[in-house]
Amino acid sequence: MLTALSKDPNNHVKDTTTWTLGRIFEFLHRPTMETQIVTPSNCQHIITVLLQSMKDAPNLAEKAYGDLYFLAQGYEDCHQSSPLTTYFQEIVWSLLTVTHREDSLECRLRTTSYERLNEVVRCLNDEISPMVLQFVPVIMLELHKTLGEQKLSFNERQK
């Protein structure tokens, strides 16, 4: 499925694959389950493909956000270290980068990006706290820019 999501030229195939991955992560991904869907050996590949999908068409990017959310949510009540912690910085930068897409305002990508960033931080355990503190000034600056751009966009539409 990850290969189809990253390499298939058909947008519909990617869309369906992204949706299916989201359902798999939502219902079958918990560290307490007997058979693990996400393992240390496949986690990097999963993250890489999801982050790459965020650069794709808006409908795929938004579904990839959802996949990332369900992936993080699987570790929400986990008392052990999450394998996502290793990729936290990469995830944050990818989500912030998406807010700069030219189509991010028209299709809610910008808002969704910040929502997913919030969920990833919320779902991971306390070991990421030092990294979150490092990113707070950057995230605040990005939010300030976003609000300024949205205000400008709104004012231009009013004219």
Disulfide bonds with the S-S distance in Angstrom:
none
